Each structure stands twice: as C-alpha cells, then as structure tokens.
Amino acid sequence: MNYAPKSIEPAAFPINAATVYSGFTRTYLYENRHRLDWIKAGRRSLITRASLDRLLLELLEKTNATAGTPPTRCDQSKPSSSGGAP
C-alpha cells in the first residue's frame, strides 16, 4: 500500500487565498458574502473552503442546467485514455 502523504488543504482562506482558490474576484466574494460562511479569527475574516466549494458547485449546476447537460463534479474528471489528439 502506498502511504505517501497528501497535501493538506486549509479549511478556511483569507480573502486573497480565496480568490486564488476559487478564481472569483475580491469584489465578487464581498458582493456574495451572504452566500458564504465566514469565520472571524482575531482581526481577520476567513472564508470556509466548504462554502467556496458549495458556491462553485451551485454555479456549475446552474450553468449545466441552462445548457441542458447533467451536473458533474470537476474533481472527478478523468484524463482521456487516448493519450493524443483525436
């Protein structure tokens, strides 16, 4: 069995890291503050990773629903087995 350590992802992000993780702008995150879970840590506000993932999934499902395709999870995509161009 392979017991190699996996990278540990944080449970919450400061706003700058949340923009990198999600791809959203700071403005979008603040405008949608009510849709996210925030944690107060001292003087800093952190956005939970679970709430960012939930928002990303909601937007993906909404996009797929308007396109007429079933929703899929991005992290479950598998590389193609062809290994080359079609």
C-alpha positions, 0 to 999 in steps of 0.5 A, spaced: 500 500 500 502 506 498 502 511 504 505 517 501 502 523 504 497 528 501 497 535 501 493 538 506 488 543 504 486 549 509 479 549 511 478 556 511 482 562 506 483 569 507 480 573 502 486 573 497 487 565 498 480 565 496 480 568 490 486 564 488 482 558 490 476 559 487 478 564 481 472 569 483 474 576 484 475 580 491 469 584 489 465 578 487 466 574 494 464 581 498 458 582 493 456 574 495 458 574 502 451 572 504 452 566 500 458 564 504 460 562 511 465 566 514 469 565 520 472 571 524 479 569 527 482 575 531 482 581 526 481 577 520 475 574 516 476 567 513 472 564 508 470 556 509 473 552 503 466 548 504 462 554 502 467 556 496 466 549 494 458 549 495 458 556 491 462 553 485 458 547 485 451 551 485 454 555 479 456 549 475 449 546 476 446 552 474 450 553 468 449 545 466 442 546 467 441 552 462 445 548 457 441 542 458 447 537 460 447 533 467 451 536 473 458 533 474 463 534 479 470 537 476 474 533 481 472 527 478 474 528 471 478 523 468 484 524 463 482 521 456 485 514 455 487 516 448 493 519 450 493 524 443 489 528 439 483 525 436 
